[in-house]
Amino acid sequence: MAQLSPTKYEYQPLLEPDSIRVLQLHPSSDLTASPQCDLIGMRLCDSHQPERAYTAISYVWGDERDSHTSSIGSSELTVGKNIHSALRHIRRRDRPIRLWVDAICINQSELTERSHQVQQMCAIYSAAKETTIYLGDQDGGNTGKSAWNFLERNSEWSVNGDGDEDHSIPAKMEQLLEFRGDLDDVEIDVLGRPWFRRVWVFQEV
């Protein structure tokens, strides 16, 4: 029996001037699994309601030719490598989360919608309960490990494996002698990343 290939995701039009789409990202404990999502329409004027709260994602698009697929319901959508990686790392193990991601939540092939949504960008980020910055994959180098050791040691909290704020992590990092970093490591590995050279960063911040 032949298997049917997933259909390409088709966007539904946004009906109100302040309408946006929010990505509901399903949980997974498998970091390598492709993201499973739903796109949900909402109005910015309703973003204060707890059940409609969302997190905005700030990231670098990267080379769009290096693409992957994510599942939107029973369909598939082609996304760039960076956002595919961001979704895999940001998702929770225990529950779905709601995100606003420009490359997915905006129909990029519909120029009128794209222009209107870009004009709303400030309102979209302002209405988000928080903004998460995804700087990109860790390359596994020692400088990167040292940089994040320094940052976690000098923070009030860090995110644990379940995606929760963990105030015990800085103390644990303080006890580690391996890859004990300093500001030079942060400057080389973190501040040198493409995110810090994006013009859009000013608006998103």
C-alpha positions as CSV (number, residue, x, y, z in Angstrom):
1,M,0.0,0.0,0.0
2,A,1.5,3.3,-1.1
3,Q,2.2,6.0,1.5
4,L,0.8,9.5,0.8
5,S,3.3,12.3,1.1
6,P,2.4,15.1,3.5
7,T,0.8,18.1,1.8
8,K,2.4,21.6,1.7
9,Y,1.0,23.8,4.4
10,E,-1.5,26.4,3.1
11,Y,-2.0,29.6,5.1
12,Q,-5.4,30.9,5.9
13,P,-5.9,34.7,5.6
14,L,-5.7,37.0,8.6
15,L,-9.1,38.6,9.1
16,E,-8.5,41.6,11.4
17,P,-6.1,44.5,11.2
18,D,-4.4,43.3,14.5
19,S,-4.6,39.6,13.7
20,I,-1.4,37.5,14.0
21,R,-0.7,33.8,14.0
22,V,0.9,32.0,16.9
23,L,2.9,28.8,16.6
24,Q,1.9,26.1,19.2
25,L,5.0,24.0,19.5
26,H,4.3,20.4,20.8
27,P,6.5,18.9,23.4
28,S,9.2,16.3,22.8
29,S,12.0,14.7,24.8
30,D,13.9,13.8,21.6
31,L,16.2,16.7,20.6
32,T,16.7,15.3,17.1
33,A,12.9,14.9,16.3
34,S,11.5,17.3,13.8
35,P,9.3,20.0,15.3
36,Q,5.5,19.3,15.4
37,C,3.4,22.4,15.5
38,D,0.0,24.1,14.9
39,L,-0.6,27.6,13.7
40,I,-3.4,29.4,15.6
41,G,-4.9,32.8,14.7
42,M,-5.4,35.4,17.4
43,R,-5.7,39.2,17.8
44,L,-3.1,41.3,19.6
45,C,-5.8,42.9,21.7
46,D,-6.3,39.5,23.3
47,S,-2.7,38.9,24.2
48,H,-3.2,39.9,27.8
49,Q,-5.3,36.8,28.4
50,P,-3.1,34.1,30.0
51,E,-4.3,31.4,27.6
52,R,-3.3,33.6,24.6
53,A,0.1,34.6,25.9
54,Y,3.1,33.9,23.7
55,T,6.9,34.2,23.6
56,A,8.5,36.0,20.7
57,I,11.6,34.5,19.2
58,S,14.5,36.7,18.0
59,Y,17.1,34.9,15.8
60,V,19.1,35.0,12.6
61,W,17.4,33.6,9.5
62,G,20.7,32.3,8.1
63,D,21.1,30.7,4.6
64,E,17.6,29.9,3.5
65,R,18.9,27.3,1.0
66,D,19.8,25.2,4.0
67,S,16.3,24.2,4.8
68,H,14.4,21.6,6.8
69,T,10.7,20.6,7.2
70,S,8.5,21.1,10.2
71,S,5.0,19.6,10.6
72,I,2.1,22.1,10.8
73,G,-0.8,19.9,11.7
74,S,-0.9,17.2,9.1
75,S,1.0,19.3,6.5
76,E,4.6,20.3,6.2
77,L,6.3,23.6,5.9
78,T,9.9,24.3,4.7
79,V,11.8,26.4,7.2
80,G,15.4,27.5,7.5
81,K,18.1,25.6,9.4
82,N,18.4,28.2,12.2
83,I,14.7,28.3,13.1
84,H,14.4,24.5,12.8
85,S,17.2,24.2,15.3
86,A,15.7,26.9,17.6
87,L,12.4,25.1,17.7
88,R,14.1,21.8,18.6
89,H,16.0,23.5,21.5
90,I,13.3,25.8,22.8
91,R,10.4,23.2,23.0
92,R,9.5,21.7,26.3
93,R,9.5,18.1,27.3
94,D,6.2,18.3,29.3
95,R,3.8,20.7,27.6
96,P,3.2,22.7,24.4
97,I,4.3,26.3,24.3
98,R,3.1,29.3,22.2
99,L,5.6,31.2,20.1
100,W,5.7,34.0,17.6
101,V,8.3,33.3,14.8
102,D,8.3,35.7,11.9
103,A,9.5,33.1,9.3
104,I,6.6,30.8,10.1
105,C,3.8,33.0,11.6
106,I,3.9,35.3,8.6
107,N,2.9,34.0,5.1
108,Q,6.2,35.0,3.4
109,S,4.8,34.4,-0.1
110,E,1.8,36.9,0.4
111,L,3.4,40.3,0.0
112,T,0.5,42.4,1.3
113,E,0.3,40.4,4.5
114,R,4.0,40.3,5.0
115,S,4.2,44.1,4.6
116,H,1.4,44.6,7.1
117,Q,2.8,42.2,9.7
118,V,6.3,43.9,9.4
119,Q,4.6,47.2,10.3
120,Q,3.1,45.5,13.3
121,M,6.4,44.1,14.5
122,C,6.9,46.5,17.4
123,A,3.4,45.8,18.7
124,I,3.9,42.0,18.3
125,Y,7.1,42.1,20.4
126,S,5.6,44.5,22.9
127,A,2.6,42.2,23.4
128,A,4.7,39.1,24.0
129,K,5.1,37.9,27.6
130,E,8.8,37.6,26.9
131,T,11.3,37.4,24.1
132,T,13.8,34.5,23.7
133,I,17.0,35.1,21.8
134,Y,18.3,32.1,19.9
135,L,22.0,32.8,19.1
136,G,22.5,29.6,17.1
137,D,23.9,26.1,17.7
138,Q,26.9,25.5,19.9
139,D,29.8,24.2,17.8
140,G,31.2,22.2,20.7
141,G,34.4,24.1,20.9
142,N,36.1,24.7,24.2
143,T,35.8,28.5,23.9
144,G,32.0,28.2,23.6
145,K,31.8,25.9,26.7
146,S,34.0,28.3,28.6
147,A,31.8,31.3,27.6
148,W,28.6,29.7,28.8
149,N,30.3,28.5,31.9
150,F,31.1,32.1,32.7
151,L,27.6,33.4,31.8
152,E,25.8,30.8,33.9
153,R,28.2,31.3,36.9
154,N,27.4,35.0,36.9
155,S,23.6,34.7,36.3
156,E,20.9,34.5,38.9
157,W,19.4,31.5,37.2
158,S,19.7,29.3,34.1
159,V,17.4,27.0,32.1
160,N,17.6,23.4,33.1
161,G,17.0,20.3,30.9
162,D,13.2,20.6,31.4
163,G,13.2,24.3,30.2
164,D,12.5,25.7,33.7
165,E,14.4,28.5,35.5
166,D,16.8,26.8,37.9
167,H,18.4,29.1,40.5
168,S,20.8,26.3,41.6
169,I,22.7,26.1,38.4
170,P,25.0,29.2,39.0
171,A,26.3,27.6,42.2
172,K,26.9,24.3,40.4
173,M,28.8,26.1,37.6
174,E,31.0,27.8,40.3
175,Q,32.2,24.4,41.4
176,L,33.3,23.3,37.9
177,L,37.0,23.7,37.1
178,E,36.8,22.5,33.6
179,F,36.1,25.1,30.9
180,R,36.0,27.9,33.5
181,G,35.6,30.9,31.3
182,D,36.0,34.6,31.5
183,L,34.8,37.7,29.6
184,D,37.3,37.1,26.8
185,D,35.6,33.8,26.0
186,V,32.2,35.6,25.9
187,E,33.5,38.2,23.5
188,I,34.9,35.6,21.2
189,D,32.1,33.0,21.1
190,V,28.9,34.9,22.1
191,L,29.3,38.6,21.1
192,G,30.9,37.6,17.8
193,R,27.7,35.7,16.7
194,P,25.7,37.1,13.7
195,W,22.7,38.0,15.9
196,F,24.6,41.0,17.3
197,R,25.1,42.3,13.8
198,R,21.4,42.3,12.8
199,V,19.7,45.6,12.2
200,W,16.4,44.1,13.3
201,V,17.8,43.5,16.7
202,F,17.1,47.2,17.7
203,Q,13.4,46.9,17.0
204,E,13.1,43.5,18.7
205,V,14.9,44.6,21.8
